Every structure is written in structure tokens, then in C-alpha cells.
Amino acid sequence: MGIWSAKDADFVCIEPWHGITDSVQTTGKLEEKEGILSIGADDTFTAAWTVMTW
């Protein structure tokens, strides 16, 4: 999950993210990113994301 807001904005964004952060050894090349999920043009990917409140 990512939580962010633009400077001086009157909103906060809560985004569902899928993946992991880069390591310190990253090359910066997307195709070499650890944990990257790549699907074909005609393929689909489905994931679920739930926010629980108490």
C-alpha cells in the first residue's frame, strides 16, 4: 500500500501496490527489477486487496 499526497494538496491518496522496493544493488532497469511481474498483451492478472478497519 502506498500513502502519498502532493505538496499543499487537500487530499491523501491510498493506493494498492503490488511488488517490492528496489534493493541498493538495483540497476534501475525495469526489465531487471527483482519481483517484477510481466504479462503478455493478451494475458490478464487479477489480485485482491482489502483494507480492514477496527
PDBQT receptor file of N, H, CA, C and O in Angstrom, charges set to zero:
ATOM      1  N   MET A   1       0.838  -1.158   0.000  1.00  0.00    +0.000 N 
ATOM      2  CA  MET A   1       0.000   0.000   0.000  1.00  0.00    +0.000 C 
ATOM      3  C   MET A   1       0.891   1.231   0.000  1.00  0.00    +0.000 C 
ATOM      4  O   MET A   1       1.889   1.289   0.719  1.00  0.00    +0.000 OA
ATOM      5  N   GLY A   2       0.532   2.191  -0.793  1.00  0.00    +0.000 N 
ATOM      6  H   GLY A   2      -0.278   2.144  -1.378  1.00  0.00    +0.000 HD
ATOM      7  CA  GLY A   2       1.249   3.457  -0.808  1.00  0.00    +0.000 C 
ATOM      8  C   GLY A   2       0.336   4.571  -0.336  1.00  0.00    +0.000 C 
ATOM      9  O   GLY A   2      -0.817   4.649  -0.760  1.00  0.00    +0.000 OA
ATOM     10  N   ILE A   3       0.829   5.421   0.525  1.00  0.00    +0.000 N 
ATOM     11  H   ILE A   3       1.765   5.358   0.870  1.00  0.00    +0.000 HD
ATOM     12  CA  ILE A   3       0.075   6.579   1.002  1.00  0.00    +0.000 C 
ATOM     13  C   ILE A   3       0.885   7.813   0.660  1.00  0.00    +0.000 C 
ATOM     14  O   ILE A   3       2.038   7.938   1.074  1.00  0.00    +0.000 OA
ATOM     15  N   TRP A   4       0.288   8.730  -0.096  1.00  0.00    +0.000 N 
ATOM     16  H   TRP A   4      -0.648   8.629  -0.432  1.00  0.00    +0.000 HD
ATOM     17  CA  TRP A   4       1.026   9.916  -0.506  1.00  0.00    +0.000 C 
ATOM     18  C   TRP A   4       0.080  11.087  -0.723  1.00  0.00    +0.000 C 
ATOM     19  O   TRP A   4      -1.135  10.911  -0.819  1.00  0.00    +0.000 OA
ATOM     20  N   SER A   5       0.642  12.265  -0.799  1.00  0.00    +0.000 N 
ATOM     21  H   SER A   5       1.629  12.408  -0.722  1.00  0.00    +0.000 HD
ATOM     22  CA  SER A   5      -0.103  13.477  -1.092  1.00  0.00    +0.000 C 
ATOM     23  C   SER A   5       0.833  14.463  -1.773  1.00  0.00    +0.000 C 
ATOM     24  O   SER A   5       2.030  14.488  -1.484  1.00  0.00    +0.000 OA
ATOM     25  N   ALA A   6       0.303  15.262  -2.662  1.00  0.00    +0.000 N 
ATOM     26  H   ALA A   6      -0.669  15.242  -2.896  1.00  0.00    +0.000 HD
ATOM     27  CA  ALA A   6       1.084  16.319  -3.292  1.00  0.00    +0.000 C 
ATOM     28  C   ALA A   6       1.263  17.468  -2.291  1.00  0.00    +0.000 C 
ATOM     29  O   ALA A   6       0.446  17.647  -1.388  1.00  0.00    +0.000 OA
ATOM     30  N   LYS A   7       2.319  18.227  -2.458  1.00  0.00    +0.000 N 
ATOM     31  H   LYS A   7       2.983  18.082  -3.192  1.00  0.00    +0.000 HD
ATOM     32  CA  LYS A   7       2.589  19.344  -1.559  1.00  0.00    +0.000 C 
ATOM     33  C   LYS A   7       1.398  20.307  -1.560  1.00  0.00    +0.000 C 
ATOM     34  O   LYS A   7       0.907  20.701  -2.618  1.00  0.00    +0.000 OA
ATOM     35  N   ASP A   8       0.947  20.673  -0.376  1.00  0.00    +0.000 N 
ATOM     36  H   ASP A   8       1.346  20.353   0.484  1.00  0.00    +0.000 HD
ATOM     37  CA  ASP A   8      -0.162  21.611  -0.160  1.00  0.00    +0.000 C 
ATOM     38  C   ASP A   8      -1.491  21.110  -0.718  1.00  0.00    +0.000 C 
ATOM     39  O   ASP A   8      -2.414  21.904  -0.898  1.00  0.00    +0.000 OA
ATOM     40  N   ALA A   9      -1.608  19.818  -0.994  1.00  0.00    +0.000 N 
ATOM     41  H   ALA A   9      -0.858  19.173  -0.848  1.00  0.00    +0.000 HD
ATOM     42  CA  ALA A   9      -2.864  19.265  -1.514  1.00  0.00    +0.000 C 
ATOM     43  C   ALA A   9      -3.888  19.116  -0.395  1.00  0.00    +0.000 C 
ATOM     44  O   ALA A   9      -3.534  19.003   0.778  1.00  0.00    +0.000 OA
ATOM     45  N   ASP A  10      -5.155  19.119  -0.776  1.00  0.00    +0.000 N 
ATOM     46  H   ASP A  10      -5.442  19.211  -1.729  1.00  0.00    +0.000 HD
ATOM     47  CA  ASP A  10      -6.216  18.910   0.208  1.00  0.00    +0.000 C 
ATOM     48  C   ASP A  10      -6.743  17.472   0.135  1.00  0.00    +0.000 C 
ATOM     49  O   ASP A  10      -7.918  17.218   0.398  1.00  0.00    +0.000 OA
ATOM     50  N   PHE A  11      -5.859  16.539  -0.225  1.00  0.00    +0.000 N 
ATOM     51  H   PHE A  11      -4.904  16.745  -0.438  1.00  0.00    +0.000 HD
ATOM     52  CA  PHE A  11      -6.233  15.132  -0.307  1.00  0.00    +0.000 C 
ATOM     53  C   PHE A  11      -5.048  14.248   0.076  1.00  0.00    +0.000 C 
ATOM     54  O   PHE A  11      -3.902  14.699   0.086  1.00  0.00    +0.000 OA
ATOM     55  N   VAL A  12      -5.331  13.005   0.386  1.00  0.00    +0.000 N 
ATOM     56  H   VAL A  12      -6.261  12.638   0.378  1.00  0.00    +0.000 HD
ATOM     57  CA  VAL A  12      -4.329  11.966   0.609  1.00  0.00    +0.000 C 
ATOM     58  C   VAL A  12      -4.716  10.792  -0.262  1.00  0.00    +0.000 C 
ATOM     59  O   VAL A  12      -5.879  10.389  -0.272  1.00  0.00    +0.000 OA
ATOM     60  N   CYS A  13      -3.766  10.235  -0.994  1.00  0.00    +0.000 N 
ATOM     61  H   CYS A  13      -2.821  10.562  -0.986  1.00  0.00    +0.000 HD
ATOM     62  CA  CYS A  13      -4.010   9.072  -1.851  1.00  0.00    +0.000 C 
ATOM     63  C   CYS A  13      -3.602   7.802  -1.119  1.00  0.00    +0.000 C 
ATOM     64  O   CYS A  13      -2.529   7.736  -0.519  1.00  0.00    +0.000 OA
ATOM     65  N   ILE A  14      -4.458   6.804  -1.172  1.00  0.00    +0.000 N 
ATOM     66  H   ILE A  14      -5.330   6.858  -1.659  1.00  0.00    +0.000 HD
ATOM     67  CA  ILE A  14      -4.141   5.475  -0.661  1.00  0.00    +0.000 C 
ATOM     68  C   ILE A  14      -4.238   4.541  -1.859  1.00  0.00    +0.000 C 
ATOM     69  O   ILE A  14      -5.322   4.320  -2.399  1.00  0.00    +0.000 OA
ATOM     70  N   GLU A  15      -3.088   3.991  -2.274  1.00  0.00    +0.000 N 
ATOM     71  H   GLU A  15      -2.208   4.170  -1.836  1.00  0.00    +0.000 HD
ATOM     72  CA  GLU A  15      -3.039   3.185  -3.491  1.00  0.00    +0.000 C 
ATOM     73  C   GLU A  15      -2.643   1.742  -3.188  1.00  0.00    +0.000 C 
ATOM     74  O   GLU A  15      -1.736   1.498  -2.393  1.00  0.00    +0.000 OA
ATOM     75  N   PRO A  16      -3.324   0.787  -3.824  1.00  0.00    +0.000 N 
ATOM     76  CA  PRO A  16      -2.886  -0.605  -3.706  1.00  0.00    +0.000 C 
ATOM     77  C   PRO A  16      -1.671  -0.822  -4.597  1.00  0.00    +0.000 C 
ATOM     78  O   PRO A  16      -1.741  -0.599  -5.806  1.00  0.00    +0.000 OA
ATOM     79  N   TRP A  17      -0.582  -1.246  -4.022  1.00  0.00    +0.000 N 
ATOM     80  H   TRP A  17      -0.525  -1.426  -3.040  1.00  0.00    +0.000 HD
ATOM     81  CA  TRP A  17       0.638  -1.510  -4.786  1.00  0.00    +0.000 C 
ATOM     82  C   TRP A  17       0.907  -2.995  -4.801  1.00  0.00    +0.000 C 
ATOM     83  O   TRP A  17       0.506  -3.712  -3.885  1.00  0.00    +0.000 OA
ATOM     84  N   HIS A  18       1.574  -3.457  -5.820  1.00  0.00    +0.000 N 
ATOM     85  H   HIS A  18       1.901  -2.874  -6.564  1.00  0.00    +0.000 HD
ATOM     86  CA  HIS A  18       1.932  -4.872  -5.928  1.00  0.00    +0.000 C 
ATOM     87  C   HIS A  18       3.394  -4.949  -6.308  1.00  0.00    +0.000 C 
ATOM     88  O   HIS A  18       3.777  -4.504  -7.390  1.00  0.00    +0.000 OA
ATOM     89  N   GLY A  19       4.214  -5.503  -5.440  1.00  0.00    +0.000 N 
ATOM     90  H   GLY A  19       3.903  -5.865  -4.561  1.00  0.00    +0.000 HD
ATOM     91  CA  GLY A  19       5.636  -5.613  -5.735  1.00  0.00    +0.000 C 
ATOM     92  C   GLY A  19       6.481  -5.307  -4.513  1.00  0.00    +0.000 C 
ATOM     93  O   GLY A  19       5.974  -5.241  -3.394  1.00  0.00    +0.000 OA
ATOM     94  N   ILE A  20       7.757  -5.123  -4.736  1.00  0.00    +0.000 N 
ATOM     95  H   ILE A  20       8.168  -5.177  -5.645  1.00  0.00    +0.000 HD
ATOM     96  CA  ILE A  20       8.691  -4.828  -3.660  1.00  0.00    +0.000 C 
ATOM     97  C   ILE A  20       9.564  -3.643  -4.052  1.00  0.00    +0.000 C 
ATOM     98  O   ILE A  20       9.679  -3.312  -5.231  1.00  0.00    +0.000 OA
ATOM     99  N   THR A  21      10.160  -3.028  -3.089  1.00  0.00    +0.000 N 
ATOM    100  H   THR A  21      10.067  -3.298  -2.131  1.00  0.00    +0.000 HD
ATOM    101  CA  THR A  21      11.036  -1.893  -3.346  1.00  0.00    +0.000 C 
ATOM    102  C   THR A  21      12.369  -2.356  -3.946  1.00  0.00    +0.000 C 
ATOM    103  O   THR A  21      12.738  -3.523  -3.814  1.00  0.00    +0.000 OA
ATOM    104  N   ASP A  22      13.072  -1.464  -4.589  1.00  0.00    +0.000 N 
ATOM    105  H   ASP A  22      12.773  -0.516  -4.697  1.00  0.00    +0.000 HD
ATOM    106  CA  ASP A  22      14.395  -1.783  -5.128  1.00  0.00    +0.000 C 
ATOM    107  C   ASP A  22      15.394  -2.008  -4.001  1.00  0.00    +0.000 C 
ATOM    108  O   ASP A  22      15.265  -1.441  -2.916  1.00  0.00    +0.000 OA
ATOM    109  N   SER A  23      16.379  -2.836  -4.271  1.00  0.00    +0.000 N 
ATOM    110  H   SER A  23      16.484  -3.296  -5.152  1.00  0.00    +0.000 HD
ATOM    111  CA  SER A  23      17.472  -3.018  -3.317  1.00  0.00    +0.000 C 
ATOM    112  C   SER A  23      18.556  -1.975  -3.609  1.00  0.00    +0.000 C 
ATOM    113  O   SER A  23      18.462  -1.241  -4.593  1.00  0.00    +0.000 OA
ATOM    114  N   VAL A  24      19.559  -1.912  -2.774  1.00  0.00    +0.000 N 
ATOM    115  H   VAL A  24      19.635  -2.509  -1.975  1.00  0.00    +0.000 HD
ATOM    116  CA  VAL A  24      20.650  -0.964  -3.003  1.00  0.00    +0.000 C 
ATOM    117  C   VAL A  24      21.500  -1.371  -4.203  1.00  0.00    +0.000 C 
ATOM    118  O   VAL A  24      22.245  -0.548  -4.736  1.00  0.00    +0.000 OA
ATOM    119  N   GLN A  25      21.401  -2.632  -4.636  1.00  0.00    +0.000 N 
ATOM    120  H   GLN A  25      20.797  -3.300  -4.203  1.00  0.00    +0.000 HD
ATOM    121  CA  GLN A  25      22.169  -3.101  -5.788  1.00  0.00    +0.000 C 
ATOM    122  C   GLN A  25      21.401  -2.972  -7.112  1.00  0.00    +0.000 C 
ATOM    123  O   GLN A  25      21.864  -3.487  -8.131  1.00  0.00    +0.000 OA
ATOM    124  N   THR A  26      20.260  -2.311  -7.125  1.00  0.00    +0.000 N 
ATOM    125  H   THR A  26      19.884  -1.894  -6.298  1.00  0.00    +0.000 HD
ATOM    126  CA  THR A  26      19.444  -2.225  -8.335  1.00  0.00    +0.000 C 
ATOM    127  C   THR A  26      20.181  -1.530  -9.485  1.00  0.00    +0.000 C 
ATOM    128  O   THR A  26      20.997  -0.633  -9.274  1.00  0.00    +0.000 OA
ATOM    129  N   THR A  27      19.869  -1.971 -10.701  1.00  0.00    +0.000 N 
ATOM    130  H   THR A  27      19.206  -2.700 -10.873  1.00  0.00    +0.000 HD
ATOM    131  CA  THR A  27      20.464  -1.332 -11.882  1.00  0.00    +0.000 C 
ATOM    132  C   THR A  27      19.606  -0.174 -12.373  1.00  0.00    +0.000 C 
ATOM    133  O   THR A  27      20.063   0.658 -13.157  1.00  0.00    +0.000 OA
ATOM    134  N   GLY A  28      18.357  -0.125 -11.907  1.00  0.00    +0.000 N 
ATOM    135  H   GLY A  28      17.986  -0.801 -11.271  1.00  0.00    +0.000 HD
ATOM    136  CA  GLY A  28      17.445   0.903 -12.377  1.00  0.00    +0.000 C 
ATOM    137  C   GLY A  28      16.721   0.524 -13.654  1.00  0.00    +0.000 C 
ATOM    138  O   GLY A  28      15.874   1.276 -14.135  1.00  0.00    +0.000 OA
ATOM    139  N   LYS A  29      17.045  -0.630 -14.206  1.00  0.00    +0.000 N 
ATOM    140  H   LYS A  29      17.733  -1.241 -13.816  1.00  0.00    +0.000 HD
ATOM    141  CA  LYS A  29      16.391  -1.097 -15.428  1.00  0.00    +0.000 C 
ATOM    142  C   LYS A  29      15.148  -1.898 -15.058  1.00  0.00    +0.000 C 
ATOM    143  O   LYS A  29      15.233  -2.883 -14.324  1.00  0.00    +0.000 OA
ATOM    144  N   LEU A  30      14.006  -1.478 -15.564  1.00  0.00    +0.000 N 
ATOM    145  H   LEU A  30      13.937  -0.679 -16.161  1.00  0.00    +0.000 HD
ATOM    146  CA  LEU A  30      12.744  -2.118 -15.226  1.00  0.00    +0.000 C 
ATOM    147  C   LEU A  30      12.762  -3.618 -15.509  1.00  0.00    +0.000 C 
ATOM    148  O   LEU A  30      12.257  -4.405 -14.709  1.00  0.00    +0.000 OA
ATOM    149  N   GLU A  31      13.335  -4.015 -16.633  1.00  0.00    +0.000 N 
ATOM    150  H   GLU A  31      13.745  -3.375 -17.283  1.00  0.00    +0.000 HD
ATOM    151  CA  GLU A  31      13.347  -5.436 -17.001  1.00  0.00    +0.000 C 
ATOM    152  C   GLU A  31      14.237  -6.278 -16.083  1.00  0.00    +0.000 C 
ATOM    153  O   GLU A  31      14.167  -7.507 -16.124  1.00  0.00    +0.000 OA
ATOM    154  N   GLU A  32      15.067  -5.642 -15.261  1.00  0.00    +0.000 N 
ATOM    155  H   GLU A  32      15.124  -4.644 -15.228  1.00  0.00    +0.000 HD
ATOM    156  CA  GLU A  32      15.928  -6.360 -14.321  1.00  0.00    +0.000 C 
ATOM    157  C   GLU A  32      15.445  -6.245 -12.877  1.00  0.00    +0.000 C 
ATOM    158  O   GLU A  32      16.084  -6.768 -11.964  1.00  0.00    +0.000 OA
ATOM    159  N   LYS A  33      14.328  -5.567 -12.670  1.00  0.00    +0.000 N 
ATOM    160  H   LYS A  33      13.809  -5.142 -13.412  1.00  0.00    +0.000 HD
ATOM    161  CA  LYS A  33      13.819  -5.341 -11.317  1.00  0.00    +0.000 C 
ATOM    162  C   LYS A  33      13.425  -6.651 -10.650  1.00  0.00    +0.000 C 
ATOM    163  O   LYS A  33      12.721  -7.472 -11.239  1.00  0.00    +0.000 OA
ATOM    164  N   GLU A  34      13.883  -6.839  -9.422  1.00  0.00    +0.000 N 
ATOM    165  H   GLU A  34      14.455  -6.172  -8.944  1.00  0.00    +0.000 HD
ATOM    166  CA  GLU A  34      13.536  -8.021  -8.647  1.00  0.00    +0.000 C 
ATOM    167  C   GLU A  34      12.039  -8.041  -8.362  1.00  0.00    +0.000 C 
ATOM    168  O   GLU A  34      11.466  -7.029  -7.957  1.00  0.00    +0.000 OA
ATOM    169  N   GLY A  35      11.407  -9.195  -8.576  1.00  0.00    +0.000 N 
ATOM    170  H   GLY A  35      11.872 -10.017  -8.905  1.00  0.00    +0.000 HD
ATOM    171  CA  GLY A  35       9.996  -9.361  -8.257  1.00  0.00    +0.000 C 
ATOM    172  C   GLY A  35       9.039  -8.770  -9.275  1.00  0.00    +0.000 C 
ATOM    173  O   GLY A  35       7.832  -8.743  -9.031  1.00  0.00    +0.000 OA
ATOM    174  N   ILE A  36       9.544  -8.291 -10.422  1.00  0.00    +0.000 N 
ATOM    175  H   ILE A  36      10.524  -8.313 -10.620  1.00  0.00    +0.000 HD
ATOM    176  CA  ILE A  36       8.674  -7.669 -11.423  1.00  0.00    +0.000 C 
ATOM    177  C   ILE A  36       7.743  -8.714 -12.025  1.00  0.00    +0.000 C 
ATOM    178  O   ILE A  36       8.149  -9.850 -12.269  1.00  0.00    +0.000 OA
ATOM    179  N   LEU A  37       6.516  -8.333 -12.257  1.00  0.00    +0.000 N 
ATOM    180  H   LEU A  37       6.186  -7.411 -12.059  1.00  0.00    +0.000 HD
ATOM    181  CA  LEU A  37       5.531  -9.209 -12.873  1.00  0.00    +0.000 C 
ATOM    182  C   LEU A  37       5.308  -8.721 -14.299  1.00  0.00    +0.000 C 
ATOM    183  O   LEU A  37       4.919  -7.572 -14.512  1.00  0.00    +0.000 OA
ATOM    184  N   SER A  38       5.548  -9.572 -15.251  1.00  0.00    +0.000 N 
ATOM    185  H   SER A  38       5.864 -10.505 -15.078  1.00  0.00    +0.000 HD
ATOM    186  CA  SER A  38       5.380  -9.209 -16.655  1.00  0.00    +0.000 C 
ATOM    187  C   SER A  38       4.344 -10.133 -17.280  1.00  0.00    +0.000 C 
ATOM    188  O   SER A  38       4.453 -11.355 -17.176  1.00  0.00    +0.000 OA
ATOM    189  N   ILE A  39       3.347  -9.557 -17.922  1.00  0.00    +0.000 N 
ATOM    190  H   ILE A  39       3.258  -8.564 -18.006  1.00  0.00    +0.000 HD
ATOM    191  CA  ILE A  39       2.331 -10.358 -18.596  1.00  0.00    +0.000 C 
ATOM    192  C   ILE A  39       2.244  -9.946 -20.057  1.00  0.00    +0.000 C 
ATOM    193  O   ILE A  39       2.582  -8.817 -20.416  1.00  0.00    +0.000 OA
ATOM    194  N   GLY A  40       1.791 -10.859 -20.890  1.00  0.00    +0.000 N 
ATOM    195  H   GLY A  40       1.516 -11.775 -20.599  1.00  0.00    +0.000 HD
ATOM    196  CA  GLY A  40       1.664 -10.586 -22.315  1.00  0.00    +0.000 C 
ATOM    197  C   GLY A  40       0.485  -9.674 -22.627  1.00  0.00    +0.000 C 
ATOM    198  O   GLY A  40      -0.367  -9.425 -21.774  1.00  0.00    +0.000 OA
ATOM    199  N   ALA A  41       0.449  -9.183 -23.854  1.00  0.00    +0.000 N 
ATOM    200  H   ALA A  41       1.141  -9.385 -24.547  1.00  0.00    +0.000 HD
ATOM    201  CA  ALA A  41      -0.591  -8.247 -24.278  1.00  0.00    +0.000 C 
ATOM    202  C   ALA A  41      -1.996  -8.834 -24.155  1.00  0.00    +0.000 C 
ATOM    203  O   ALA A  41      -2.938  -8.095 -23.871  1.00  0.00    +0.000 OA
ATOM    204  N   ASP A  42      -2.158 -10.117 -24.357  1.00  0.00    +0.000 N 
ATOM    205  H   ASP A  42      -1.392 -10.717 -24.588  1.00  0.00    +0.000 HD
ATOM    206  CA  ASP A  42      -3.476 -10.753 -24.286  1.00  0.00    +0.000 C 
ATOM    207  C   ASP A  42      -3.716 -11.475 -22.968  1.00  0.00    +0.000 C 
ATOM    208  O   ASP A  42      -4.746 -12.129 -22.802  1.00  0.00    +0.000 OA
ATOM    209  N   ASP A  43      -2.781 -11.366 -22.028  1.00  0.00    +0.000 N 
ATOM    210  H   ASP A  43      -1.945 -10.835 -22.162  1.00  0.00    +0.000 HD
ATOM    211  CA  ASP A  43      -2.923 -12.021 -20.735  1.00  0.00    +0.000 C 
ATOM    212  C   ASP A  43      -3.618 -11.095 -19.737  1.00  0.00    +0.000 C 
ATOM    213  O   ASP A  43      -3.721  -9.888 -19.957  1.00  0.00    +0.000 OA
ATOM    214  N   THR A  44      -4.088 -11.675 -18.648  1.00  0.00    +0.000 N 
ATOM    215  H   THR A  44      -4.005 -12.655 -18.469  1.00  0.00    +0.000 HD
ATOM    216  CA  THR A  44      -4.696 -10.871 -17.586  1.00  0.00    +0.000 C 
ATOM    217  C   THR A  44      -4.044 -11.220 -16.256  1.00  0.00    +0.000 C 
ATOM    218  O   THR A  44      -3.476 -12.299 -16.087  1.00  0.00    +0.000 OA
ATOM    219  N   PHE A  45      -4.134 -10.304 -15.333  1.00  0.00    +0.000 N 
ATOM    220  H   PHE A  45      -4.595  -9.427 -15.469  1.00  0.00    +0.000 HD
ATOM    221  CA  PHE A  45      -3.634 -10.509 -13.973  1.00  0.00    +0.000 C 
ATOM    222  C   PHE A  45      -4.709 -10.014 -13.024  1.00  0.00    +0.000 C 
ATOM    223  O   PHE A  45      -5.228  -8.908 -13.179  1.00  0.00    +0.000 OA
ATOM    224  N   THR A  46      -5.037 -10.830 -12.050  1.00  0.00    +0.000 N 
ATOM    225  H   THR A  46      -4.616 -11.728 -11.925  1.00  0.00    +0.000 HD
ATOM    226  CA  THR A  46      -6.046 -10.458 -11.071  1.00  0.00    +0.000 C 
ATOM    227  C   THR A  46      -5.445 -10.579  -9.681  1.00  0.00    +0.000 C 
ATOM    228  O   THR A  46      -4.775 -11.562  -9.364  1.00  0.00    +0.000 OA
ATOM    229  N   ALA A  47      -5.687  -9.584  -8.867  1.00  0.00    +0.000 N 
ATOM    230  H   ALA A  47      -6.231  -8.786  -9.124  1.00  0.00    +0.000 HD
ATOM    231  CA  ALA A  47      -5.225  -9.606  -7.483  1.00  0.00    +0.000 C 
ATOM    232  C   ALA A  47      -6.315  -9.040  -6.598  1.00  0.00    +0.000 C 
ATOM    233  O   ALA A  47      -7.199  -8.326  -7.071  1.00  0.00    +0.000 OA
ATOM    234  N   ALA A  48      -6.257  -9.350  -5.332  1.00  0.00    +0.000 N 
ATOM    235  H   ALA A  48      -5.539  -9.930  -4.947  1.00  0.00    +0.000 HD
ATOM    236  CA  ALA A  48      -7.234  -8.819  -4.377  1.00  0.00    +0.000 C 
ATOM    237  C   ALA A  48      -6.494  -7.955  -3.352  1.00  0.00    +0.000 C 
ATOM    238  O   ALA A  48      -5.340  -8.220  -3.014  1.00  0.00    +0.000 OA
ATOM    239  N   TRP A  49      -7.164  -6.946  -2.878  1.00  0.00    +0.000 N 
ATOM    240  H   TRP A  49      -8.101  -6.731  -3.153  1.00  0.00    +0.000 HD
ATOM    241  CA  TRP A  49      -6.598  -6.014  -1.914  1.00  0.00    +0.000 C 
ATOM    242  C   TRP A  49      -7.709  -5.636  -0.963  1.00  0.00    +0.000 C 
ATOM    243  O   TRP A  49      -8.789  -5.240  -1.402  1.00  0.00    +0.000 OA
ATOM    244  N   THR A  50      -7.468  -5.749   0.320  1.00  0.00    +0.000 N 
ATOM    245  H   THR A  50      -6.590  -6.071   0.676  1.00  0.00    +0.000 HD
ATOM    246  CA  THR A  50      -8.514  -5.477   1.318  1.00  0.00    +0.000 C 
ATOM    247  C   THR A  50      -7.987  -4.517   2.367  1.00  0.00    +0.000 C 
ATOM    248  O   THR A  50      -6.854  -4.644   2.831  1.00  0.00    +0.000 OA
ATOM    249  N   VAL A  51      -8.814  -3.567   2.733  1.00  0.00    +0.000 N 
ATOM    250  H   VAL A  51      -9.734  -3.464   2.356  1.00  0.00    +0.000 HD
ATOM    251  CA  VAL A  51      -8.500  -2.660   3.834  1.00  0.00    +0.000 C 
ATOM    252  C   VAL A  51      -9.404  -3.044   4.990  1.00  0.00    +0.000 C 
ATOM    253  O   VAL A  51     -10.629  -3.044   4.865  1.00  0.00    +0.000 OA
ATOM    254  N   MET A  52      -8.789  -3.368   6.111  1.00  0.00    +0.000 N 
ATOM    255  H   MET A  52      -7.794  -3.367   6.212  1.00  0.00    +0.000 HD
ATOM    256  CA  MET A  52      -9.563  -3.758   7.290  1.00  0.00    +0.000 C 
ATOM    257  C   MET A  52      -9.560  -2.597   8.280  1.00  0.00    +0.000 C 
ATOM    258  O   MET A  52      -8.526  -1.965   8.497  1.00  0.00    +0.000 OA
ATOM    259  N   THR A  53     -10.684  -2.325   8.864  1.00  0.00    +0.000 N 
ATOM    260  H   THR A  53     -11.523  -2.839   8.688  1.00  0.00    +0.000 HD
ATOM    261  CA  THR A  53     -10.762  -1.312   9.897  1.00  0.00    +0.000 C 
ATOM    262  C   THR A  53     -11.307  -1.951  11.167  1.00  0.00    +0.000 C 
ATOM    263  O   THR A  53     -12.081  -2.907  11.117  1.00  0.00    +0.000 OA
ATOM    264  N   TRP A  54     -10.897  -1.414  12.283  1.00  0.00    +0.000 N 
ATOM    265  H   TRP A  54     -10.268  -0.638  12.324  1.00  0.00    +0.000 HD
ATOM    266  CA  TRP A  54     -11.371  -1.940  13.552  1.00  0.00    +0.000 C 
ATOM    267  C   TRP A  54     -12.113  -0.882  14.298  1.00  0.00    +0.000 C 
ATOM    268  O   TRP A  54     -12.596  -1.130  15.403  1.00  0.00    +0.000 OA
TER     269      TRP A  54
